[in-house]
């Protein structure tokens, strides 16, 4: 926000030849730009929070999938239907 404020301040100082009406329009426009900038920053912040939240959830799900895969690998030999299978556990 400070950068935009400084830019607007510089523009207003460099253009003293503008009429009051034009200066008021420029001030109104700069206020609109500030509000839009603030809105965009809020949206970006929200998107980043959502992204990192989902990233954490994906990591947790990935860890769960790995754990389930290990459990499945350990349980598969007990499920072998072939009587002669050397991996079959009774």
N, C-alpha and C positions, 0 to 999 in steps of 0.2 A: 504494500500500500504506500509506503514512504516513497518508493521510486516514482510511482504515478503522481503523487502529490508534488514531488520536486519537478517533474517534467511539466506539469500544469503550471506551477509557479514560474518556471523559466519561460514558458510560452507566453504567459500573461505579462511578464516583464519585458520580453523582446518585442511584443506587439502593442506598444502604447498608442499607436495610431488608430486602433479599432474604436469604433463608436461604443457608447455604453450598451446599446442594444446588442451589438456583436459580442462585446465582452460578457454580457449576461448570457447570451446563447452559448458562448464557449464555456462559461462556468457551468451552465446546465448540462452541456454535453460531457464535460469532464466529470461531473457528479454521476452521470449515467455510466460513464466508463468505470469509475470507481466501484459503483454498485455491481456492475457486471463482473468486474475483476473479483470482487469479494465473493460473489455467487459462484464463479468458476473455481476459486480456491476451495470453497466449501465442498463443491462437488468432487473435486480432485481428492480432497482429504477423505471424503466418504468412500470414493472408489478405492483408494489405497487401503483404508481400513478393511473394506470388504475383501479385497484381494489377499491381504495378509491373513485375514481370518480364514478364508477358504484354503489358503496355502497350508495353514496349520492343520485344518481338518483333513486335507489330502494326505499330509504326512502321517497323521494318526491312522487314517484308513489304510495307508500303505503298510504301516507297521502291523496292523491287525491282519491284513491279507498275508503277510509273511508268516506271522504266528500260526494262522490257520493252515497255510500250506505245509508248515513243519508238522503240525498235528496230523494232517492228512497223510503225509509221507510216513509218519510213525504208525498210523492206523491201517494203512493199505495192506501190509503183509498179513495182518490178522483176517482180512476179508478175502483172501485168495480161495477160490472155489476148487482149484485143482488139488487133488489129494497128494500128488507127487511133488508139489511145489516146495522147493527147499526153503523159501522165505515164509511159508505158512506157519503161523503160531497157533497153538491150541489153547 
